[in-house]
Amino acid sequence: MTQLFLIRHGHNDWSDKKLAGWMPEVHLNRAGRKDAEALVERLAPVPFDAIYSSPLERTTETAAPLALARGLEVKTTRELGEVDYGAWQGESLSRLQKKKEWAVVRFAPSAMRFPDGESLREMQCRAVASIETIAVAHPKGTVAVFSHADVIRAVVAHFIGMPLDLFQRLMIAPASVTVLSIGGLGGRLLRLNDTGPFQPPSKDGRKAKGTI
């Protein structure tokens, strides 16, 4: 089994305000930089073999301190990137919530295609394919993967057999750590939205000493 640590990027000035999507130059703010530095200590017990990231600045900036501390290269892959929100990109969430399509995003996301963008099903397919490729490249390894909330939700939903229409029920906070164990017979969810001090689970998925 390969253990994949799915890590959401840290805070930025767009968080909970606007839909950043693939907009360039969306950087971590002060709180986000603290998030990234804190991950180095939080994940100190975990022996990573590789680090992958979405190519967007807010994810690579979150990954950078951990990569520096471990002497590892951050390998970027577009398939781990944010949803292509198309014409919705850059809009304020307060304005988007007034659109009739917002109810589709919330309650029937499998039916949603963003105007001039991609569908949430397409995002899930390319993200899951990327995760499976990483798992094959690192059999029995431990890998950090930096991505985005909706992407991580969609990947988790796939591997636990949750319908995409329910994936909004999963909470993925900034700089949170979600752990999947993936092998030839599928995957298991070991951690979800972990934001505290970290003790790694064992390779067989049992709790490490001192964990909840």
Solvent accessible surface area in square Angstrom, and as a share of the most:
residue,aa,sasa,rsa
1,M,86,0.38
2,T,3,0.02
3,Q,6,0.03
4,L,0,0.00
5,F,0,0.00
6,L,3,0.02
7,I,0,0.00
8,R,37,0.13
9,H,8,0.03
10,G,0,0.00
11,H,69,0.31
12,N,8,0.04
13,D,98,0.51
14,W,58,0.20
15,S,20,0.13
16,D,127,0.66
17,K,130,0.55
18,K,95,0.40
19,L,28,0.14
20,A,11,0.08
21,G,1,0.01
22,W,48,0.17
23,M,58,0.26
24,P,93,0.59
25,E,120,0.54
26,V,4,0.02
27,H,82,0.37
28,L,9,0.05
29,N,37,0.19
30,R,176,0.64
31,A,49,0.38
32,G,0,0.00
33,R,132,0.48
34,K,134,0.57
35,D,28,0.15
36,A,2,0.02
37,E,108,0.48
38,A,46,0.35
39,L,0,0.00
40,V,39,0.22
41,E,142,0.64
42,R,37,0.13
43,L,0,0.00
44,A,65,0.50
45,P,59,0.37
46,V,3,0.02
47,P,96,0.60
48,F,17,0.07
49,D,80,0.41
50,A,5,0.04
51,I,0,0.00
52,Y,27,0.10
53,S,0,0.00
54,S,0,0.00
55,P,53,0.33
56,L,11,0.06
57,E,43,0.19
58,R,5,0.02
59,T,0,0.00
60,T,38,0.22
61,E,54,0.24
62,T,0,0.00
63,A,0,0.00
64,A,50,0.39
65,P,23,0.15
66,L,0,0.00
67,A,8,0.06
68,L,154,0.77
69,A,60,0.46
70,R,68,0.25
71,G,69,0.66
72,L,54,0.27
73,E,126,0.56
74,V,38,0.22
75,K,81,0.34
76,T,76,0.44
77,T,30,0.18
78,R,162,0.59
79,E,76,0.34
80,L,1,0.01
81,G,0,0.00
82,E,17,0.08
83,V,0,0.00
84,D,55,0.29
85,Y,10,0.04
86,G,20,0.19
87,A,59,0.45
88,W,8,0.03
89,Q,60,0.27
90,G,25,0.24
91,E,44,0.20
92,S,34,0.22
93,L,37,0.19
94,S,73,0.47
95,R,148,0.54
96,L,0,0.00
97,Q,96,0.43
98,K,173,0.73
99,K,75,0.32
100,K,175,0.74
101,E,59,0.26
102,W,49,0.17
103,A,54,0.42
104,V,49,0.28
105,V,13,0.08
106,R,102,0.37
107,F,160,0.67
108,A,37,0.28
109,P,0,0.00
110,S,22,0.14
111,A,79,0.61
112,M,9,0.04
113,R,134,0.49
114,F,4,0.02
115,P,55,0.35
116,D,138,0.71
117,G,16,0.15
118,E,26,0.12
119,S,13,0.08
120,L,2,0.01
121,R,136,0.50
122,E,74,0.33
123,M,0,0.00
124,Q,25,0.11
125,C,91,0.54
126,R,48,0.18
127,A,0,0.00
128,V,10,0.06
129,A,53,0.41
130,S,11,0.07
131,I,2,0.01
132,E,74,0.33
133,T,91,0.53
134,I,6,0.03
135,A,11,0.09
136,V,121,0.70
137,A,62,0.48
138,H,32,0.14
139,P,97,0.61
140,K,160,0.68
141,G,9,0.09
142,T,6,0.04
143,V,0,0.00
144,A,0,0.00
145,V,1,0.01
146,F,0,0.00
147,S,3,0.02
148,H,0,0.00
149,A,12,0.09
150,D,24,0.12
151,V,2,0.01
152,I,3,0.01
153,R,34,0.13
154,A,0,0.00
155,V,3,0.02
156,V,0,0.00
157,A,0,0.00
158,H,85,0.38
159,F,24,0.10
160,I,72,0.37
161,G,65,0.63
162,M,46,0.20
163,P,81,0.51
164,L,12,0.06
165,D,53,0.27
166,L,62,0.31
167,F,0,0.00
168,Q,33,0.15
169,R,187,0.68
170,L,16,0.08
171,M,116,0.52
172,I,1,0.00
173,A,17,0.13
174,P,29,0.18
175,A,5,0.04
176,S,0,0.00
177,V,0,0.00
178,T,0,0.00
179,V,0,0.00
180,L,0,0.00
181,S,0,0.00
182,I,10,0.05
183,G,25,0.24
184,G,90,0.87
185,L,188,0.94
186,G,33,0.32
187,G,20,0.19
188,R,112,0.41
189,L,60,0.30
190,L,40,0.20
191,R,46,0.17
192,L,69,0.34
193,N,40,0.20
194,D,23,0.12
195,T,80,0.46
196,G,27,0.26
197,P,132,0.83
198,F,7,0.03
199,Q,86,0.38
200,P,32,0.20
201,P,14,0.09
202,S,42,0.27
203,K,110,0.47
204,D,64,0.33
205,G,23,0.22
206,R,171,0.62
207,K,149,0.63
208,A,27,0.21
209,K,196,0.83
210,G,77,0.74
211,T,31,0.18
212,I,194,0.99
